[in-house]
């Protein structure tokens, strides 16, 4: 007859093996990004990517104008616009990655919910 400690240890090892298997099934960064596009905010993510594609050359042009500006007033003018567009690019990129992370976290929570529901249903079927 096995002790309760041995039974608990075996159950924990089995659960650990299942969790390790689920983590190996994770597709990495590409699956996280795809999950972000498939989520409820997918349209917004496409819009943000479009805005970044448009804003990046504008930022490059502003950097060029800043570098070739002749007077201090021109440098200040182009520098302010360059900084504002750079900050906008960073904020858009930050939002994009936060959305990817949110979608990935939501998917993982759903996976855990399903695993708990499956475990609960299998435990209900076992006699005590």
N, C-alpha and C positions, 0 to 999 in steps of 0.2 A: 504494500500500500504506500502510495507516495504522499509526502506531506503537502500541506497547503502551500508552503514556500516553493516547493518544486513545481507545483502546478502553476503558480503565479509566474515563476521564472520562465517556464515553457511558453506560457501565453504571451508574455512580454517579448520573448525572442521571436515568436511567430509574427506578432504585430510589427516588430522592428523589421523583420524580413519583408513584410508586405509594404511598409513605408519605404524601405530602400528600393524596392522594385518600382514603386510609383515615382520616386525621384529620378530613377534611371530613365523612365519613360518620358520625362520632361524634355521637350524638344529644344530648349535653349532660347536664345535671344530671338531667333526668327519666329518661333511659335508664339513668343510673347507679343511681338509686334503684330503678327497676324491676328492674335486674339484681340488686340486693341482696335484693329480695323473692323473686326466682326461684331464688336460690342455696340452698345447703344449710342456711343459717341463717335462711331466710325466716320460719319459725314463731317463732323467737326474736325476730326483728325486729317481728313483729306483736304479740307479748307486750310488748315494750318500749314500743311506741307506745301500747298499752292502758294500761300502767302510767303513762306520761307524761300521758295524758289524764285519768286518775284523780288523779294527784298534783298537777297544776297548780292545780285549784281548791282543793285542800287547802293548798297553799303560799299562794295568795291569801288564804284564810281566816286562816292563821297570820299573815300580814303585817297584816291588819286587826286581829286580836287583839293583836298587838304594838303597833300604833299607838294603840289605845284603852285599853291596860292602865293601871291607875291607880297601882299601886305599882311600885317598882324590882324587887321580887321577881317580880312578874307579868311585867314587861318582860324580865327575864333568862330566865324560864321559856319565854315565847313566842318570844323571840329565839333561844334555843338550838334549839327545834323548827323555827323558820323557817329558820335556817341549815342545819340537817341536811337538811330537805326540799329546800332550794335546791341544796345540794351533790349530793343524790341525783338531782335533775332534771338537773343539769349532767353528772353521770357517765353517766346513761342516754343523754343526747343525744350525748355524746362517743362512747360505745360504738356508737351507731347510725350516726354518720357514719364511724367507723373501719370498720365492717362494710360500709357502702356503698363505701368506698374499696377495701377488700380484694376485694370482688366485682368491682369495676371493673378493678382491677389484674390479677386472675386472668383476666378476659375478654381483656384486652389481651395478656397472656402467651400465652394460647391462640391468639389471632389471629396473633401473631408466629410461634408454632410451626407453624401451618398455612402461613404464607407461606414459612417456611424449608423446610418439607417440599415445597411446590410448586416452589420454586426449585431444590431439590436434584433433584427428579425431572425437571425440565426440563433441568438441566445434565447429568444422566446420559444423556439422549437425544441431546445434542449431540456431534458428533465433535470431537476436539481438533486 
